[in-house]
Amino acid sequence: MVVPLYHVLAFAGLLFTIGVLGVLFRRSAIIVFMSVEIMLNAVNLAFIAFSRYHGDVNGQVFVFFIMTLAAAEVAVGLAIIISLYRNLRTSDISEIRLMKH
Protein backbone atom coordinates (compact mmCIF):
# COMPACT_ATOMS: atom_id res chain seq x y z
CA MET A 1 0.00 0.00 0.00
CA VAL A 2 1.50 3.30 -1.13
CA VAL A 3 0.48 6.56 0.49
CA PRO A 4 -0.08 9.26 -2.16
CA LEU A 5 2.32 12.19 -2.22
CA TYR A 6 -0.37 14.78 -1.56
CA HIS A 7 -1.43 13.01 1.66
CA VAL A 8 2.11 13.11 3.00
CA LEU A 9 2.57 16.74 1.94
CA ALA A 10 -0.75 17.72 3.51
CA PHE A 11 0.35 16.09 6.76
CA ALA A 12 3.72 17.84 6.57
CA GLY A 13 1.93 21.14 5.97
CA LEU A 14 -0.32 20.52 8.95
CA LEU A 15 2.68 19.75 11.15
CA PHE A 16 4.47 22.88 9.95
CA THR A 17 1.37 24.99 10.63
CA ILE A 18 1.10 23.59 14.16
CA GLY A 19 4.76 24.45 14.69
CA VAL A 20 4.32 28.01 13.42
CA LEU A 21 1.27 28.53 15.62
CA GLY A 22 3.22 27.22 18.60
CA VAL A 23 6.04 29.67 17.96
CA LEU A 24 3.68 32.61 17.45
CA PHE A 25 1.21 32.09 20.28
CA ARG A 26 3.01 30.29 23.10
CA ARG A 27 5.15 32.07 25.67
CA SER A 28 6.98 29.16 27.28
CA ALA A 29 10.50 28.78 25.95
CA ILE A 30 10.26 24.98 26.04
CA ILE A 31 7.02 24.97 24.00
CA VAL A 32 8.52 27.39 21.45
CA PHE A 33 11.60 25.19 21.24
CA MET A 34 9.46 22.09 20.66
CA SER A 35 7.47 23.96 18.00
CA VAL A 36 10.66 24.71 16.09
CA GLU A 37 11.51 21.01 16.25
CA ILE A 38 8.04 20.15 14.87
CA MET A 39 8.66 22.51 11.96
CA LEU A 40 12.03 20.86 11.24
CA ASN A 41 10.38 17.43 11.30
CA ALA A 42 7.69 18.64 8.90
CA VAL A 43 10.38 19.76 6.47
CA ASN A 44 12.13 16.41 6.88
CA LEU A 45 8.89 14.61 6.08
CA ALA A 46 8.41 16.69 2.93
CA PHE A 47 11.99 16.00 1.82
CA ILE A 48 11.54 12.27 2.33
CA ALA A 49 8.19 12.30 0.47
CA PHE A 50 9.67 14.09 -2.54
CA SER A 51 12.72 11.87 -2.43
CA ARG A 52 10.60 8.71 -2.60
CA TYR A 53 8.31 10.21 -5.23
CA HIS A 54 11.21 11.07 -7.56
CA GLY A 55 13.25 7.96 -6.73
CA ASP A 56 16.25 10.06 -5.78
CA VAL A 57 18.29 10.04 -2.57
CA ASN A 58 19.11 13.76 -2.50
CA GLY A 59 16.17 14.52 -0.22
CA GLN A 60 17.30 11.87 2.22
CA VAL A 61 20.79 13.38 2.29
CA PHE A 62 19.26 16.76 3.16
CA VAL A 63 17.34 15.08 5.98
CA PHE A 64 20.59 13.87 7.53
CA PHE A 65 21.98 17.41 7.39
CA ILE A 66 18.81 18.79 8.98
CA MET A 67 18.95 16.14 11.71
CA THR A 68 22.55 17.13 12.44
CA LEU A 69 21.52 20.78 12.61
CA ALA A 70 18.60 19.90 14.90
CA ALA A 71 20.89 17.98 17.26
CA ALA A 72 23.21 20.98 17.52
CA GLU A 73 20.20 23.26 18.02
CA VAL A 74 18.93 21.08 20.85
CA ALA A 75 22.28 21.16 22.61
CA VAL A 76 22.71 24.93 22.36
CA GLY A 77 19.03 25.81 22.81
CA LEU A 78 18.52 23.74 25.94
CA ALA A 79 21.73 25.13 27.44
CA ILE A 80 20.45 28.67 26.85
CA ILE A 81 17.01 27.87 28.25
CA ILE A 82 18.48 26.25 31.38
CA SER A 83 20.85 29.17 31.89
CA LEU A 84 18.04 31.71 31.56
CA TYR A 85 15.82 29.73 33.91
CA ARG A 86 18.56 29.53 36.54
CA ASN A 87 19.21 33.26 36.37
CA LEU A 88 15.66 34.61 35.98
CA ARG A 89 13.53 31.78 37.48
CA THR A 90 11.13 31.90 34.54
CA SER A 91 10.76 30.27 31.15
CA ASP A 92 8.27 32.86 29.87
CA ILE A 93 9.85 34.43 26.80
CA SER A 94 7.88 37.66 27.16
CA GLU A 95 9.67 38.33 30.45
CA ILE A 96 13.16 37.62 29.13
CA ARG A 97 14.56 41.02 28.17
CA LEU A 98 18.18 40.20 28.79
CA MET A 99 19.39 40.68 25.23
CA LYS A 100 17.51 43.93 24.58
CA HIS A 101 20.01 46.14 26.42
N, C-alpha and C positions, 0 to 999 in steps of 0.2 A: 504494500500500500504506500503510495507516494503522496505526500502532502503538497498541494499546489503552491507555487511560488507566492501568489498573492495572499494566501492565508498566512504564510510565514512572515511576509512583509507587513501585513496588517497587524499581526501580533507584535512585531518589532516596533512598529509605529505606536501602538498602544503602550508598550513598555517605555518607550522614549517620552511619550506624553506624560505618563505617570511620573517619570523622573523629573521632567521640567516643572511640573506642578509642585512636586516636592521641594525643589530648589526655590521656587518663587514664593510659596506660601507657608513653608515651615520655618520656624525660628530656632529649632534645636540644631546645634552643629552636627551631631551624630546623624540626625535624619537627613540633613542636607548632604552630608558625606555619603550616606547610603543611596540617596537619590542620584548623585553623580555616578555611582557605581552601577545603578540600574540603567542609566543612559549609556554607559560604556558597554554593558551587556546587550542592550538593544542594538547597538551598532555592530557588535560582534555577531549577533544573530543574523543581521542583514547581510554582512559580509559572507557568512557561511552559506546562507540561502543562495546568494548570487553565484558563489563559487560552485556549489553543486549544480545549479541551473545551467551554467556555462561549461561545466566539466573541466574547470581550471583550478589550480591550487593557489593562485595568487591571493585570493580572498582569505584562505586559511593561513597563509603566511602573515598577512596583515593582522589577523586575529592574534597570532602569537606575539607580535609587536605590541598590540594593544593590551594584552594580558601582562606583558612585562611592564608597560607603563602603569597599568593599574596597580600592580604589586608595589612599585616604587611610590605611587600616590598614596597607597594605604599606609606604608611605613612613615612617610613624611607627614601626611595629614593627621594620622592618629597621634603622632608625637606632638604636633602643634596643638591639637585639641586637648590632649592631656596637660600640656604645659599651661594653656590658657585656663583650664579648669582649676589647676592647682593654684594659680596666681589670683584668679578673679572669683572662684567658687561659683561659676555659672557656665552653662553651655549655650545660653541664649545669644544668638549672633547679633541681635539688635542692641545688646548691652555691651558688646565688645567694641570699644572705640580706641583700642590700643594703638593701631596703626594709622589713625587719622591725624596724629600730632606731628 
